[in-house]
Amino acid sequence: MKFSGNKLLKTGLVCTLTISILMGLTACGNSREAGTSGTGSKANTIDFGLAAQVTDGSILHCFSWSFNTITESMEDIAAAGFSGIQTSPINACYDGGNAGMELFGEGKWSYHYQPTDWKIGNYQLGTRDEFKKMCDVAHSYGIKVIVDVAPNHTTKEISGVSEDLLTAAGGQEALYHSGGMDAISDYTDRKQCTLMGVGGLPDVNTENVKFQDYFISYLNDCIACGADGFRYDTAKHIGLPDDPKDTGVSENNFWSRVIREINHADTIFNYGEVLQDGGERIADYIDTIGAATASSYGSAIRDAAMSGKMDAEKLKDFKVGGSTNVVTWVESHDNYTGDESTYLLVRNQDIIRGWSIIAARGAGTPLFFSRPYNSSEDNMWGTMNRIGMAGDMLYKDSTVATVNRFRNAMAGEPENIYNLNENTEILYIERGSRGLVIINSGEEIKIGGETTLADGTYINRVDGTAEFVVSGGKITGTLPKDSVVVLYNDGYIEIGKSPLVKVSDDDSQVFHTDTLEVTLVAENTAKAVYSVNGGEEVEFKNGDKLTIGEGVAAGTVIRITLKGESSDGLHSTMTYEFSKKEGTSSGTVIYFKKPDNWKNEICAYVYDETSYSEVKYNEKWPGVAMKEEGNGVYSYTFTEDWIAPLVIFTDGTNQSNGEMEPGEKVESGKTYEVR
């Protein structure tokens, strides 16, 4: 996770939707033989041709998906050719924003990365039992489970750190580095980088042997439940053996212990997040951990994908000092949410083009970041803005899935990357004599040239249309405009097209009227059914309408479950939660108790982003001056009706909600205080 010094984003998004577990599958037990590439018991009858090893396949980053969501999405994930999934952090975490479940608003995704304890289960993603069940289902499909872990820091709310963790570490002072409460000012200074706090979060003394024992026990519990590997968040902030040592520390041995002493250490896949922005020693981290992220390469991939200039010589090098033990991406959650804000720049077609490059390669292990559901340039958090919700459906795109399956089939084959006749609009990625992926960013063009692909006739596996002929080591055919062509016969598996069931993208998941009409979508389905609040399943057709909410009280959550089955026997399930809420009416009064060290002029900044496209606010920051009521109490009266407002109090210097924190939900008559 990358932390930045962004100023407060005074916006929030309000909607409610989550995925619920619908599959009654048996949970895996602690006796599972972990670290075996997740072979597990094969419960399904379809062969999805997934890779046997993590490094040979593709990983889907299930960003902020709950365990139950991942479980019910497993067949979709397998059908899309992903051989692995990566969870968000599964440990106990900070419950800020009133333990809200919005990605950004009333709650926040980044609370995943503020541990309060290293035990499995949290209010955002689910319980330990649900994690175990998820792993068991994943292994039944041959999918490996990578767990994101964040050992470098705890929540900034020290009072929220568990007593079990404090006791195990030897007390609060022993849990943190001597300078762990101080912020890094120079990230190229290895002493600061590894011994001081990042992003306002206190730095854990990872060299404390008692902490190491506690953390290793957590990793082993993850493995016992079914984890096949780990992604180490902010890995470069944990010292290497020859890095500066903290006071009283005899050796920097965190990495040697956690990599070697975990159960099934020889088969667990480990990689570290080592962002390349100066002083990161990435080659050393790769040697120590086994693999690391290739963030500079990701930047090069995005540039190539967006410009259409795919220079093979520039795209061969992973930019980490020569190693190929890297995890690659088009974008990461840090790129998407952080200073780069790739949601503003990178379009779906860019993602598909970039993904085709990294997934077709033999070297590197590609990670596909699942953006928030139905997100866009105008709405980065998506129409659901919900922790637990499945991500955008781009991961199921036909090109993405086809390149994933190509990668799985080509495991072990050497790669050859080149531009024919120095034309950087066309990139060729050969995998021995068995397969070839061609990415064309230009106009339709006839090709002809030498190839290592075996002689024969090939059909583009993406859409089953364009035909190419290889004869005497030369390939001929026509590349469609702005296309990805995937050619292989040996190892090809015909899987069929998955069904699609969902609600219309135009439907709002929060409504303030008595009823809401929902449009149901069913495509490529032999049968589709819905149920409301777990009731009777009712068959529906594409475009059918469903009215919900009549007569129910505000605050009620209404759950709609959609299931689809294709004629090929593939299944898909989605569960939506619609929330009926009361608005805030004109005349509503709220109060604020001013801290003693604040100035006497207090403003209330009220905002509402229910419409997504345009923020409504009472006045631009810092808002409207509040009325002094005496004894340090101030009042604010709403002068018009609002749908779902949030409020932040400020004296111009201080503010009630910290940097990047959402505002408080408005409650009539409530007196707010700084926590």
N, C-alpha and C positions, 0 to 999 in steps of 0.2 A: 504494500500500500504506500502510495506517495502522499505526503502531507505538504501542503503549501500554505502560504500566508495570505490567502484570499481574504478580502474583507467580507463582512457579514453579507450573506445573500438574504435579503429581506423578502423572500418569497416562500410560499409553501404550496403544496398541491393537495387537494382534498378529494379522495375517492376511496372506495373500499371494495376490494376483491381479493380473494385468495383461492388457492387450490387446496382441495381436501383429498384425503386418502380414500380411494374407492376400491382398492384391490385387497381382498382378504387373503393375503399370502403369509406363509409362515415365516417368522423372524429367524435370522441366523443365530446360532448359539455361540457361546464363548469358546466352545471347543473347535470352532472352524479352523482349518489349517490355513492360516493367513499367509499372504505374500506369495501366492501361487498364481499370480496373474489373473486372479479372480475367476477361475474356471467354474467353481461351484457346481451345483446340480442343475442340469439343463431342464428347466420346467417348460419352456416354450418349445413348439415343434418346428419353428421356422429357422432355417440356417441363414443368418445375416452375414456370414463370412467375416466376422470381426477379427482383428489382429490378436494374436496370442500374447504379445508383449506390449507394455505401455508405449515404449519408444517406437514401435512399428505402426501404431495407430494414431488416431486423432482424439483430442480431448475436448469435450464440451464444458466450458466454464458456466456452470449453472448459477449465475450471479444472483444471490439473494433468494434463490428458490428454496422452499422448505423441503424437508426430507420427504414428506408425503407427496408434494408436487413432483419431485424427481421420480418417486416410485411409480406414480400413475403415468408418468411420461416416458417410462423406460422403453416401451416398444417403439414409440416415435423416435427416441434417441438411437436405438439400435437400427431401425429402418433408415435413419439418416447416415448410417455408417460410422458413428462415433464408437470407438472401442473403449473410451474412458470418459468419466465425468469428474469434474472438480467442484467440490462444495465451497460455499463460504465458510468462515470459521464456525465450528460447531460447539465451542466451549461456552460456558456461562459468560454473559456480557452485560455491559451497562444498559440500563433500562430508561434512558433519557427520553424526552418528549412525551412524558406520561406513558412510557412504554407503548407508544404509538407504533403502528405497523406500516407507515408510509415510507417509501424509499427516501423521500425528502419532503418534510412537512411536519406533521404530528408523528414524530419518529424519524429515524434516519438509518440508511444502510450501513454507514460507517461505524455504527455502534457495534457491529460484528467484530470490529478490530479494537475494541476496548474491553479486554478480558477482565472479569472479576474473579474468575477461578478457572483452573484447567481441569474441568470435568465435563463430560459429554452432555449436551442438551442446553438449549436456551429458549427464551420466549419468542424469538424471531423465527427459528428454523424448525424446532421440534424437540422431542424427547430422545433419550438414549435408546429406548425401545424402538422408536420410529426410525432412528438412524440404523439400528441393527436390521430392521426389516428392509430398509432401502438397500443396504449392502447385499442382503440375501437375494433380493429381486434382481439387482444389477448383475450378480454373479450367475444367476440363472440364464441371463442373456449373453454371458461372456464379457460383460462390461466391468472395467476396473474402476475403483473408487479412490480418488485423490482428495485428501483433506487439507484445506488451507489452515495453517497454524500460525499463531502470532505470539511467539515467546518473548519478544524484545521489550514489551511494555504492558502495563495494565491500564485500566480506565484512569482518567484524571480525577475522578471522584473517589479519592482514597477510602472514604468511609464505606464505599460499596464493595471493597475488596473482601473476600470471604475470610472468616476466621481460620478455616482449615488451611488455606494457602499461607496466611501470615504465620500460623503456628508451625507449619511444615518448613517454612523458609528460615525460621528463627526470629521472627518479629519483623515489624515494618522496616526498621533501619536496615536489617540484613537483606530484605527483599530487593532493595534498590541500590544502584551504584551510588557512590558518595556524591557525585555530581548529577545524579539522575533526575533531580527536580529542575535543573537548569536547562535552558534551551540551547541547542546547537546553533552557533553563529557562522561556523565555517565547515561546510560539509567535506572539504578536502583535507581537513585536519583529522587524522585517524583517531586521535585521542578523543576529540569531541564527538566524532562520528559514532564511536563504539561505546562511549561511557556517559553520554549526556542525552537528554530527552529530545524526542522528535515529535513535531506536530502538537506540542503542548501536553504530551503524554509522558508520564514518569518512566525512566529507563530501568528495566529490571536488571539486577545483578545476576546475569546468566552464568557467571563463574562460581556462584554460590552452589556448592555441592549438594546441599539440602534441597535447593530449588531444582537443580538438575534431576535429582532422584524423583521429585514430585512430578516434574514435567515428563520424564521418561515413562513414569507409570501411566500418565495420561495418554501418551503415544501408544503404549502397549494395550491400553484399553480400546483405543481406536482400532488397532490391528486385530484384537480379539473380536471386535464387532464386525470386521470385514474390510477395513481400510487396506489398500494396496500401495499407498504412497502418500507423500506429504509435500506441500508447497510451503516453504518457510517465508513468511511475510517479513519485509524489511531485513533480509538476511545480512546485508552489508553493515548493519548497525550492531551486529554481534561479532566480537573480535575473533580474528584468526590467531593461531598460536603465537605468532611473533608480533602481534599488535600491542600497543601500550596496555599496561595492566593497572587495574584500580588498586587503591590502598588496601593492603592486606591480602591481595590475591596472589597466589603462587604461580598459577598457570592459567592460560586461556584455553580451557579444554572442553568447552560446551560442544563444539562440533564433533570432536573425536568421540565423545561419549554418546550423543544422541544418534549419530550415524551408525556407530558400531555396536552399541549395547541394546538397541531395541530388538524385540523379537523378530525373527526371520529377516535379519538385517541384510542378508545376501540377496534377497529377492524384492525388498521394498524399494520403490522408486522415489528418490528424493531430488528436489530441486529448490534453489533459493531465488527469491526475488532480489536481484542485484541491479538496480536501475543505474544506467550509465550517465551520470552527470558530474563526474569528477571524483577522483580518489577512491574508486570503488573496488579496485583489485579483483576484477571479475575473473580473470584467469585462475587466481589463487582460490577463489570461492568454488569454481568448477572443480578444481583438483580436490578440494576438501569435502564438498558436499556430494559431488557426483554430476551435477548439472546446474544450470542457472538460466535465468531469463535473458533474452537477447533484445533488449529494448532499442538499441541503436539500429539493429537490423529491422525491427518493426517500423521505425521511422522511414527507413529506405524502402520498405515494401509499400507503405502508404503513399510515399512520393511517386513510386513507379505506378501504382494502381490508379492514382488520381490523375497523373499526367499522361498515362498511356505509353510512356517511354520506359520500356523494360529492358535495360541494358544487362545482358546476361553476365558480363564480367563483373559488374557492380553488385549483382544479386547473388553471386556464388558465396561470397565471404560473409560469415555471420558477425563479423566485427567484434569478436571477443578474444582475439589473440590466437586464432587457428583451430580452436576446439570445435567439434561438432556436437558436443554434449550440451545442447541448449533446448529450451522451450521457446518456440517462435509464436508470433501472433501478428495479426493485422492491426488490432488495437487491443488494449487491456482496459480493465475498469478504471485504472488511473488515467489513461489517455482520455477515456470517455468523460469522466467526471471532473478531472483536474484542470490544470492550467492550459493544456492543449485543446480541451473541449472538442474532441474529434466528432462529436455528434453534429457540430455545426459545419464540418468540412467533408466528412467521409460519407458518401452515399452507399446505398445497398449494392449497386453495381461495382463500386470500388472495393467493397468488402469481398464480394464474390470473386473479382479478378485477383485481388491479393491473396485470398484464401487458396485459390487454385494454384498459385505459385508455391506457397509454403507446404500445402498438403500433398502436392504431386511429388515433391522432393523426397529423396531417400534419407537425407541427413536432417537432423533437427526433429523435434516433436511438436507438432502444431496444436495450439490452444485457441479455440473459437469462443470469443466473448459473446455471450447472449445478452444483447441489449434489453432494456426494459420493454415490456409488452406494448406493441403498437407505438413505439417512441418515434419521434420525428425531430426535425430541425427546430420546429416551433415548440416542441414539448418533449424535452429530453427524458423525463421520467415516465412517459407513456400514458396512455389513457386509463391505466389501472393504478399506477403509482403505488404499488403494493408490495411490501416484503412478503415473500412466500409464493408469489405469483410466478408462473412460468414466463420465460422471456419471449422476446419477439420471435415470430415463426420463421425468420430468415434461416435459422439453423437447419430447417427442413427443406430449404430450397433445392430444386432438382440438381443444379450444378454442384452445390455444396455436397450433397449426398453422393453424387456420382464420383466426384474427386476423392471423397473419403473411401468409397468402396474400391476405387482404383488403388489408393495407397495401401489398403489392407491386402489386396491381392498381390501387390508388388513387393511385399516385405522381403528384404534381403537382396533385392536387385540393385545394381549400381546405378547412379544417376549421371546424366550428361545434360548440361544446360547450355543452350546456345541460341544466337540469332542468326538466321540464314541471310547471307549477303548484307550483314550489318544493319538489317531492318529491325530497329528496336520496338516497332509496333507489334511484332510477332515474336513470341518467346516459345521455344521448344524445350520440353523436359522429357527426355527419354529415360526409361527404366530398363536397362539391359536391352534384350531383343523382344521383350514381352509386352511393353506398353509405351504409349506416347501421349502426353498432354500438350496441346497447342493453345496458347492464349493469344487472341487477336484483338487489339484495341482499335484497329482501323476499319477501313471499308472492306466489303466483300472482295476476296482475292483468290485467284487460282494459285496453287503452290506446286512446286516440283523441286525435289532436291534429295540428297542422300540421307539415309536414316539407318539406324541399327535395328529398327523394328523388323521382325520377321516378315517374309513375303506372305501376302494374303490380302483378303478384302476385309475392310473394317468399317463399322458403322459408328457414328458418334453416339456414345452411350448416354449422353446427356438427354437427347431428345429422340434418338432412334431414326434420324433422318439422313443427314449428310453422309455420303459414302466416300471412302478413301481406299486407294489401291497401292500396295507396296509390291514392287516387282524388281528383282535384281538389285535390291538395296536402295531403291528410289521410291519416293512417295509422291502421288498425284491426287489432287482433289481440290475442292473449293471451300475456303473458310468463310462462313457467314460473317456479316458485319458484327463487330463488337461481341465476340463469342468466345466460349471455351469449348474445345473439342477434346473428348476423352476417347482414346482408341486402345482397345485391348480385347482379345478373345480368350486367351489362356487365363483362367481364374475368374472369368466373369460369372456372376450369379444373378439370375433374374429374380427379383424380390417382389415386384408389383408396386402399385401406388397406394400410399397410405390414405385413409379417409381424413376428412377435415370437418370437425364440428366446433362451432364457436358461436358467440353472439355477435351481432353486427358491430363493426368498429365505431359506428355512430352512436351506440347506446352508452348512456352514462351509468356508472356503477353506484353513484350517489344520487338520490332523488329527494326532492322536498315537496312534491305533490302527493296527493293521496294514493295515486297509482302510477305505475310505470309500464309502458308497453315495450317489450323486448322482442327484437327480430332474431330468429334462430337461423343459423347457417349450417347446411349439410351438403358437402361436395364429395364426390367419389364414394358414396355410401350405398351399400346394399340395404342397410337398415340404420336408422338413427333414432335414439330415444332421449327423452329428458325426464328428470324428476325434480320435484320441488321439496326442499327440506327433507330429503330422504324418503319421500312418499312413493307412490306407484309410478312405474316407468310408463311414459306415454310416447308412442311413436310420432315422429314429426317429419315434415318435408322441408326442403330448403325454402326459406322465405316465410315460413309460418310465424305468426305473432303469438306472444304470450304476455298476458297482463298480470302483474303482481302488485302486492302492497295494499290492496283494498281493505280498509278497516283496521289495519295493524298500527300499533303505536309507533311514534317516532323513537328511534334508537333500535328498532328491530332490524335484524339482519336476515335476509331471505336468500337461501342457497339454491342455485340451479345447477344441476349436474347434467352434462351432455355426453353421450356415448355414441360412437359410430363404428360400424364394421364395414369393410370393403368387400367386394366380391372375391378378392384374393385372400380373404381371411385375416387381414390386418385390422388392428383396433386402435382407437384413439379416445381419450377421455379428457374433458375439461370441466372444472367446477368453478363457478363464479359466485361471489357473495355480493348481493346488492344491499345497500344500507339506506334505510329511510331515516332522514334527519329533519329536525326542526331548524329553521333559520333563526337569525337574531333580528328582532323587530325594532323599529324606531322607538326610542324611549328607554331601551335597555341601559342600565347603569352598571358599570364595573368600577372597582377601587384598586388602588395600589398603595402599599405601605413602603415609604421611602427609607432606604438604609441611611444610617446617621452620617455616613461619609459622602453621600450624594449632595449635589446642589439642590436648591429649592425650586427650580423651575423644571417641571417634569412634563414630558410629552408622551402621548400614546400613539404608536404607529400601528394602524389597523390595516390589514391587507387580506385579500381573498383571491385565490387563483382558480376558483372552481371552473371558470370558462376555459382554462388552459392557455388560450391564445392571447389574453390580455389581463394583466394584473389590475385588480381594483384596489384602491387604497384611499384612506380618508384624506391624506395629504402626503406629498412626497416626504421622504425621510428628513427630519425626525418625527413627522406626524403632527398631531394637534396638541396644543397646550392643555394640560389637565387642570381641573379646579381644585384648589387647596381647601380641604375640609377641616384641617386642624390636627394636631398631634401626629404630624408626618403622614397623614392619609390624604390621598388625592382621588378625585373621581373623574370619570369620562362617561358622557351620555351619547348614545348612538342617535343620530339625527335622521337616519333612513334605514330601510330594511336591508339586511345582508343575508347571503346564503350560508356561508361557512367561514366566518372571519377568524383570523389569528391576530394576536396582539403582542407587541414588544414595547416595553417601557424604557425610556432613556432620559438622562439629564443633559444630553449632548456629548458627554464624555463616557459615562458608564451606560450599560444597557442590561436589561434583565435577562436576556438570553445571549449566550456567548457567541463567538465567531462561528459562523456556519450552522448555528442552532436555529431550529424553527421557532416561530412564536408560540404563545400559549393559546389553547382553545378558549374562545369566549364563553363564559358562563355567567348568566345574569346574577348580579348581586355579589359576586365573588370578590374577596379582597386578595390580591396577588402580592406575594412577597418574593424577594430574590432568594433563590435556593443556595 
